[in-house]
Amino acid sequence: MSNIIEVKVPDIGDFSEVEVIELLVASGDTIKAEQSLITVESDKASMEIPSSAAGIVKSLKIKVGDKVKEGSVILEMDAAQETAAAPAPAAPATTAPAPAPEAPSPAPASSAPVAQPDRASAAPLAGLASAPVERHSPTKAYADANVPARNLPHASPSVRKFARELGVDLGVVMGTGEKHRITQDDVRLFVKQALAGGVGTLAAGGAVGGLNVLGWPKVDFAKFGPIEAKPLSRIKRISGANLHRNWVMIPHVTNNEVADITDLEALRVTLNQENQKSGIKITMLAFLIKAVVAALKKFPEFNASLDGDNLVLKQYYHVGFAADTPNGLVVPVIRDADRKGVLEVATETSELARQARDGKLSPAQMQGGCFSISSLGGIGGTSFTPIINAPEVAILGVSRSSHAPVWDGQAFQPRLMLPLSLSYDHRVIDGASAARFNAYLAALLADFRRIAL
């Protein structure tokens, strides 16, 4: 006889509402008393909510993402199965177990009591559970994971949320924390290893090396108001894929510094006044390129590339710079910048920038770079995180200079300060080296005579 009951959320302590992050059962499942039904998460912890009765799940009343509290209905259950199975423990232990269906079917009721009681009676006979309850979760993040329901991956709520955002199944992530707890670094490493395995773009969605990424949301923007569809330029399509790969694959860290360029700016203005007839206009970029070359010579690990487990140290100094064009950013390269003076570098950067705007740069003019500079000085900003241009291991971001009061030991003096943002590959360069590189570069810009040393 059917006995439909509601299974509700019990007392969960001081939490007014918690979010459902996992569904551990589905409609039609046969469950036991105290078997976990859902996993909920607060800002402090995650917990599993057990069933108060045994039976067959008729319908789920919640879904992943819902907020529940004490008394919220989780599901409706037919508890008749529990009473039908009650006499079964008296059956002889030697009776051969009949195959048990994984889900209820319209077969005769006699088939269920034969299998279910035998499985349930094994625990009292052995003194412990004969086997952990297998969880076949309908939740996407665990769709392929067959793990015990009470043996969920050991991770904090914040790590679980981080993994869900990336579509990572924590069941296949190896934890390196205390007692094998999964950390955010473990999730990041898993993502990078999955991408390094030669996988395709993740935006299309699907499982890749255990990485389940949701497809890009399909939205009819026109129903909200007028729109105009404009295809991305070829440069943005190509550079976008490269930027995505570089950001995901390279552990970026950014070191920020400011350089006093008061005297250097005065020198630049004087040189431009003296060279008015030649038509050569010296920009701060030319000084930056020469200063970067000097810093690369002092810190050779910045003039390198990773090749598997080897670090390739380069004996040449080709410096790229980001050029803004109507179709997007491109990075032409100044070759052998160490062999060229400031005037020659200024002339070449001006010519390459003009070719970039006209769309006349050849592929050869954008290859072979050792280090890149991305300057937003003409636009604005105080700092930013430039994305490393692989296979390089560092990139310098330059923001707009501004006057600031600087203490000289006796009084504040107005000085022209230039913000420098150095992004570096933490696999190759540590924080101390990056700080020294940026400090040395700032010192060169503050007193350009040091270039000659």
C-alpha positions as CSV (number, residue, x, y, z in Angstrom):
1,M,0.0,0.0,0.0
2,S,1.3,3.4,-1.0
3,N,2.4,5.7,1.8
4,I,3.6,9.0,0.4
5,I,5.5,11.1,2.9
6,E,7.5,14.3,2.7
7,V,11.2,14.4,3.7
8,K,12.1,17.8,5.1
9,V,15.3,19.6,6.1
10,P,16.0,18.9,9.8
11,D,17.5,21.3,12.3
12,I,20.7,22.6,10.7
13,G,21.9,24.9,13.5
14,D,22.2,28.6,13.3
15,F,21.9,28.9,9.6
16,S,18.7,30.7,8.3
17,E,19.2,29.6,4.7
18,V,21.8,27.4,3.0
19,E,22.4,26.7,-0.7
20,V,21.9,23.3,-2.3
21,I,25.2,22.4,-4.1
22,E,24.6,18.7,-4.8
23,L,21.7,16.3,-5.4
24,L,22.7,12.8,-4.3
25,V,19.5,11.1,-5.4
26,A,17.1,11.2,-8.3
27,S,13.4,10.4,-8.8
28,G,12.9,6.6,-8.8
29,D,15.9,5.9,-6.5
30,T,15.4,3.4,-3.6
31,I,17.0,4.9,-0.5
32,K,17.6,3.9,3.1
33,A,17.0,5.8,6.3
34,E,20.0,8.1,7.1
35,Q,21.2,7.9,3.5
36,S,22.4,11.3,2.3
37,L,20.0,13.1,0.0
38,I,21.6,16.5,-0.7
39,T,24.7,18.5,0.1
40,V,24.2,22.1,1.3
41,E,26.7,24.8,1.8
42,S,26.9,27.8,4.0
43,D,29.7,30.5,4.0
44,K,31.5,28.4,6.6
45,A,30.9,24.7,5.9
46,S,29.2,22.1,3.7
47,M,27.1,19.3,5.1
48,E,25.0,16.4,3.8
49,I,21.3,16.1,4.7
50,P,20.2,12.5,5.5
51,S,16.8,10.9,4.9
52,S,14.5,10.5,7.8
53,A,13.0,7.3,6.3
54,A,13.5,4.6,3.7
55,G,11.5,4.2,0.5
56,I,11.3,5.1,-3.1
57,V,11.8,8.7,-4.3
58,K,8.7,9.9,-6.1
59,S,9.7,13.5,-6.8
60,L,12.4,16.0,-5.9
61,K,11.1,19.4,-4.7
62,I,14.4,21.3,-4.9
63,K,17.3,21.7,-7.4
64,V,20.9,22.7,-7.3
65,G,21.2,26.4,-6.4
66,D,18.0,26.6,-4.3
67,K,18.1,28.0,-0.8
68,V,16.6,25.8,1.9
69,K,16.1,26.0,5.7
70,E,14.7,23.9,8.5
71,G,11.4,22.5,7.4
72,S,12.0,22.9,3.6
73,V,10.6,19.9,1.7
74,I,13.4,18.0,0.0
75,L,11.4,15.2,-1.8
76,E,8.3,13.1,-1.7
77,M,8.8,9.4,-0.9
78,D,6.7,6.2,-1.1
79,A,7.6,4.7,2.3
80,A,5.7,1.4,1.5
81,Q,9.0,-0.2,0.4
82,E,10.3,0.1,4.0
83,T,7.4,-1.9,5.5
84,A,7.5,-4.5,2.7
85,A,11.1,-5.2,3.4
86,A,10.7,-5.5,7.2
87,P,10.3,-9.3,7.6
88,A,13.2,-10.0,5.3
89,P,16.0,-10.1,8.0
90,A,14.6,-13.5,9.2
91,A,15.6,-15.1,6.0
92,P,18.5,-17.5,6.3
93,A,22.0,-16.0,5.8
94,T,22.9,-18.8,3.4
95,T,20.2,-17.9,0.9
96,A,21.8,-16.8,-2.4
97,P,21.0,-13.2,-3.1
98,A,19.0,-12.5,-6.1
99,P,20.0,-9.6,-8.5
100,A,18.7,-6.3,-7.2
101,P,17.5,-3.7,-9.7
102,E,19.2,-0.4,-9.5
103,A,16.0,1.5,-9.9
104,P,12.4,0.5,-9.2
105,S,10.4,-1.1,-12.0
106,P,6.8,-2.3,-12.4
107,A,8.0,-5.9,-11.8
108,P,6.2,-8.0,-9.1
109,A,6.8,-6.8,-5.6
110,S,8.4,-10.1,-4.6
111,S,11.6,-9.3,-6.5
112,A,12.5,-6.3,-4.3
113,P,12.3,-7.9,-0.9
114,V,14.6,-10.7,-2.0
115,A,17.5,-8.4,-2.9
116,Q,17.1,-5.5,-0.5
117,P,16.9,-7.4,2.8
118,D,19.9,-9.5,1.9
119,R,22.0,-6.4,1.3
120,A,20.6,-4.8,4.5
121,S,21.2,-7.8,6.7
122,A,24.8,-8.1,5.8
123,A,25.7,-5.2,8.1
124,P,24.5,-6.8,11.3
125,L,26.1,-10.1,10.5
126,A,29.5,-8.6,9.7
127,G,29.4,-5.9,12.4
128,L,29.9,-3.2,9.8
129,A,28.6,-2.0,6.4
130,S,29.1,-4.5,3.7
131,A,29.8,-1.9,1.1
132,P,29.5,1.9,0.9
133,V,26.4,3.2,-0.8
134,E,27.3,4.1,-4.3
135,R,26.2,7.6,-5.3
136,H,25.1,8.2,-8.9
137,S,24.6,11.9,-8.9
138,P,22.5,13.6,-11.5
139,T,24.5,16.8,-10.9
140,K,26.7,17.6,-13.9
141,A,29.8,18.2,-11.9
142,Y,29.7,14.6,-10.6
143,A,27.8,12.9,-13.4
144,D,30.6,10.4,-14.0
145,A,31.8,10.0,-10.4
146,N,31.0,6.8,-8.6
147,V,32.1,7.6,-5.0
148,P,30.7,6.7,-1.7
149,A,27.9,9.1,-0.7
150,R,29.7,9.9,2.6
151,N,33.1,10.2,1.0
152,L,32.8,13.5,-0.9
153,P,36.1,15.2,-1.9
154,H,37.7,16.9,1.1
155,A,37.5,20.6,0.3
156,S,36.3,23.8,1.8
157,P,33.2,25.6,0.6
158,S,35.2,28.3,-1.1
159,V,37.2,25.6,-3.0
160,R,34.0,23.8,-3.9
161,K,32.6,27.1,-5.3
162,F,35.8,27.8,-7.2
163,A,35.7,24.3,-8.7
164,R,32.0,24.7,-9.7
165,E,32.8,28.0,-11.5
166,L,35.5,26.2,-13.5
167,G,33.4,23.1,-14.1
168,V,36.0,20.9,-12.3
169,D,35.0,17.5,-10.8
170,L,36.7,17.5,-7.4
171,G,36.4,13.7,-7.4
172,V,39.3,13.5,-9.8
173,V,41.5,16.2,-8.2
174,M,44.4,15.1,-6.0
175,G,44.5,17.1,-2.8
176,T,47.9,18.3,-1.5
177,G,46.7,20.0,1.7
178,E,46.6,18.6,5.2
179,K,44.9,15.2,5.2
180,H,44.7,15.4,1.4
181,R,42.4,18.4,1.5
182,I,41.9,19.9,-1.9
183,T,43.1,23.5,-2.2
184,Q,42.5,26.2,-4.9
185,D,46.0,25.7,-6.1
186,D,45.2,22.0,-6.7
187,V,42.2,23.0,-8.8
188,R,44.2,25.5,-10.8
189,L,46.9,22.9,-11.4
190,F,44.3,20.4,-12.6
191,V,42.9,23.0,-15.0
192,K,46.3,23.7,-16.4
193,Q,47.2,20.1,-16.8
194,A,43.9,19.4,-18.6
195,L,44.5,22.3,-21.0
196,A,48.2,21.2,-21.5
197,G,47.0,17.8,-22.7
198,G,46.3,19.2,-26.2
199,V,42.6,19.9,-25.6
200,G,40.5,22.2,-27.8
201,T,38.8,25.4,-26.8
202,L,36.8,25.1,-23.6
203,A,34.2,27.7,-24.5
204,A,32.4,25.1,-26.6
205,G,31.6,23.1,-23.4
206,G,31.9,19.4,-22.6
207,A,34.2,17.2,-20.7
208,V,37.9,17.5,-21.4
209,G,40.3,15.5,-19.3
210,G,37.9,15.6,-16.4
211,L,37.3,19.4,-16.9
212,N,33.6,20.0,-17.4
213,V,33.0,23.5,-18.7
214,L,29.5,24.9,-19.3
215,G,28.8,26.1,-22.8
216,W,28.7,29.8,-23.6
217,P,25.2,31.1,-22.6
218,K,22.8,31.6,-25.5
219,V,20.9,34.9,-25.1
220,D,18.5,36.6,-27.5
221,F,19.8,40.1,-26.9
222,A,17.4,41.6,-29.4
223,K,14.4,41.0,-27.1
224,F,15.9,43.5,-24.6
225,G,16.4,46.3,-27.1
226,P,18.1,47.3,-30.4
227,I,21.4,45.6,-31.2
228,E,24.0,45.6,-33.9
229,A,26.0,42.4,-34.6
230,K,29.6,43.2,-35.6
231,P,32.1,40.4,-36.2
232,L,35.4,40.4,-34.4
233,S,38.4,41.5,-36.5
234,R,40.8,38.8,-37.6
235,I,43.5,40.2,-35.3
236,K,41.2,40.0,-32.2
237,R,40.1,36.5,-33.1
238,I,43.7,35.3,-33.3
239,S,45.0,37.3,-30.4
240,G,42.0,36.4,-28.3
241,A,42.8,32.7,-28.5
242,N,46.4,33.3,-27.6
243,L,45.6,35.6,-24.7
244,H,43.2,33.0,-23.3
245,R,45.8,30.3,-23.5
246,N,48.5,32.4,-22.0
247,W,46.3,33.6,-19.1
248,V,45.2,30.1,-18.2
249,M,48.5,28.3,-18.8
250,I,50.9,30.8,-17.2
251,P,50.8,31.6,-13.4
252,H,50.8,35.4,-13.6
253,V,52.0,37.6,-10.8
254,T,52.3,41.4,-11.2
255,N,54.8,43.6,-9.4
256,N,54.1,47.3,-9.3
257,E,56.7,50.0,-9.0
258,V,57.0,53.8,-9.8
259,A,59.9,55.5,-11.4
260,D,60.9,59.1,-11.0
261,I,61.3,60.2,-14.7
262,T,61.5,64.0,-14.0
263,D,65.0,64.3,-15.3
264,L,64.5,61.8,-18.1
265,E,61.4,63.7,-19.4
266,A,63.4,67.0,-19.3
267,L,66.1,65.2,-21.4
268,R,63.5,63.9,-23.9
269,V,62.0,67.4,-24.4
270,T,65.5,68.9,-24.9
271,L,66.4,66.2,-27.5
272,N,63.2,66.7,-29.4
273,Q,63.9,70.4,-29.5
274,E,67.4,69.8,-30.8
275,N,66.2,67.3,-33.5
276,Q,63.2,69.3,-34.8
277,K,64.8,69.6,-38.3
278,S,65.5,65.8,-38.5
279,G,61.8,65.0,-38.0
280,I,62.7,62.3,-35.4
281,K,60.4,62.5,-32.4
282,I,61.7,60.7,-29.3
283,T,59.1,59.1,-27.1
284,M,59.4,57.7,-23.6
285,L,59.1,54.2,-25.2
286,A,62.5,54.5,-26.8
287,F,64.1,55.2,-23.4
288,L,62.1,52.3,-21.8
289,I,63.3,49.9,-24.5
290,K,66.9,50.8,-23.8
291,A,66.4,50.6,-20.0
292,V,64.7,47.2,-20.4
293,V,67.7,45.8,-22.4
294,A,70.0,46.9,-19.6
295,A,67.8,45.2,-17.0
296,L,67.6,42.0,-19.1
297,K,71.4,41.9,-19.2
298,K,71.5,42.2,-15.4
299,F,68.7,39.6,-14.9
300,P,69.1,37.0,-17.6
301,E,66.2,34.8,-16.4
302,F,63.8,37.5,-17.7
303,N,65.4,37.0,-21.2
304,A,64.4,33.4,-21.4
305,S,61.7,30.9,-22.4
306,L,60.5,27.6,-21.0
307,D,60.9,24.6,-23.2
308,G,59.6,21.6,-21.3
309,D,61.8,21.2,-18.3
310,N,64.5,23.4,-19.8
311,L,65.0,27.1,-19.5
312,V,66.3,28.6,-22.7
313,L,68.4,31.7,-22.0
314,K,68.7,33.9,-25.0
315,Q,71.9,35.8,-26.0
316,Y,70.0,38.3,-28.1
317,Y,67.7,41.2,-27.1
318,H,64.6,41.6,-29.3
319,V,62.0,43.8,-27.5
320,G,58.4,43.8,-28.6
321,F,56.0,46.7,-27.9
322,A,52.2,46.7,-28.1
323,A,50.9,48.9,-30.9
324,D,47.3,50.1,-30.9
325,T,45.5,49.8,-34.3
326,P,41.9,50.2,-35.4
327,N,41.6,46.4,-35.6
328,G,43.3,45.6,-32.3
329,L,46.6,45.3,-30.6
330,V,49.7,43.9,-32.4
331,V,53.2,43.5,-31.1
332,P,56.0,44.5,-33.5
333,V,59.5,43.6,-32.4
334,I,62.7,45.8,-32.3
335,R,65.5,43.4,-33.1
336,D,68.9,43.7,-31.5
337,A,67.8,46.6,-29.4
338,D,71.1,46.4,-27.5
339,R,73.0,47.5,-30.6
340,K,70.8,50.6,-31.3
341,G,70.9,54.0,-29.8
342,V,67.8,55.9,-28.5
343,L,67.4,57.9,-31.7
344,E,67.5,54.7,-33.8
345,V,65.1,52.9,-31.6
346,A,62.7,55.9,-31.7
347,T,62.8,56.0,-35.5
348,E,62.2,52.2,-35.8
349,T,59.3,52.2,-33.2
350,S,57.6,55.1,-35.1
351,E,57.9,53.3,-38.4
352,L,56.7,49.9,-37.1
353,A,53.7,51.6,-35.3
354,R,52.8,53.3,-38.6
355,Q,52.9,50.0,-40.5
356,A,50.8,48.4,-37.8
357,R,48.1,51.1,-38.1
358,D,48.2,50.6,-41.9
359,G,47.9,46.8,-41.6
360,K,51.2,46.3,-43.4
361,L,53.3,44.5,-40.7
362,S,54.7,41.2,-41.9
363,P,54.6,38.1,-39.6
364,A,58.4,38.3,-39.4
365,Q,58.2,41.7,-37.9
366,M,56.1,40.3,-35.0
367,Q,58.2,37.2,-34.2
368,G,61.3,36.4,-32.1
369,G,60.6,38.8,-29.2
370,C,62.3,38.2,-25.8
371,F,60.4,40.7,-23.7
372,S,57.4,42.9,-24.4
373,I,56.3,46.4,-23.3
374,S,52.6,47.4,-23.2
375,S,52.3,51.2,-22.7
376,L,49.0,52.9,-21.9
377,G,50.7,56.1,-20.9
378,G,49.0,58.1,-23.6
379,I,45.6,57.0,-22.4
380,G,45.6,56.8,-18.7
381,G,45.5,54.5,-15.7
382,T,47.6,54.0,-12.6
383,S,48.4,50.3,-12.9
384,F,47.2,47.1,-14.7
385,T,48.1,43.4,-15.2
386,P,49.4,42.9,-18.7
387,I,49.2,39.3,-20.0
388,I,52.5,37.6,-20.8
389,N,53.2,37.1,-24.5
390,A,54.2,33.4,-24.6
391,P,56.8,32.0,-24.9
392,E,58.2,35.0,-23.1
393,V,58.3,34.9,-19.3
394,A,57.6,38.6,-18.5
395,I,56.0,41.7,-19.8
396,L,56.2,45.3,-18.6
397,G,53.0,47.4,-18.4
398,V,53.4,51.2,-18.3
399,S,50.7,53.6,-17.2
400,R,50.3,57.4,-17.4
401,S,52.9,59.4,-15.6
402,S,51.8,62.1,-13.1
403,H,53.3,64.6,-10.8
404,A,53.4,63.7,-7.1
405,P,55.0,65.2,-4.0
406,V,58.2,63.2,-3.2
407,W,60.2,63.7,0.0
408,D,63.8,64.5,-0.7
409,G,64.9,64.4,3.0
410,Q,64.2,68.0,3.7
411,A,61.0,68.9,1.9
412,F,58.4,67.5,-0.6
413,Q,59.3,68.2,-4.2
414,P,57.0,67.8,-7.3
415,R,58.3,64.9,-9.3
416,L,57.0,63.2,-12.4
417,M,56.3,59.6,-11.5
418,L,55.8,56.7,-14.0
419,P,53.9,53.6,-12.9
420,L,55.5,50.3,-13.9
421,S,53.5,47.0,-13.8
422,L,55.7,43.9,-14.3
423,S,53.9,40.6,-15.0
424,Y,56.0,37.5,-14.7
425,D,55.8,33.8,-15.0
426,H,56.0,32.5,-11.5
427,R,57.3,29.1,-12.7
428,V,60.5,30.8,-13.8
429,I,60.8,34.0,-11.8
430,D,60.2,34.4,-8.1
431,G,58.9,37.5,-6.3
432,A,62.2,38.7,-5.1
433,S,63.8,38.6,-8.5
434,A,60.8,40.5,-10.0
435,A,61.0,43.2,-7.3
436,R,64.7,43.6,-8.0
437,F,64.2,43.8,-11.7
438,N,61.5,46.5,-11.4
439,A,63.5,48.4,-8.8
440,Y,66.6,48.4,-11.0
441,L,64.6,49.4,-14.1
442,A,63.1,52.4,-12.0
443,A,66.6,53.4,-11.0
444,L,67.8,53.4,-14.6
445,L,64.9,55.6,-15.6
446,A,65.5,58.0,-12.7
447,D,69.1,58.4,-13.8
448,F,69.6,57.4,-17.4
449,R,73.4,57.8,-17.0
450,R,73.5,54.4,-15.3
451,I,72.9,52.9,-18.8
452,A,76.5,53.6,-19.6
453,L,77.8,51.6,-16.6
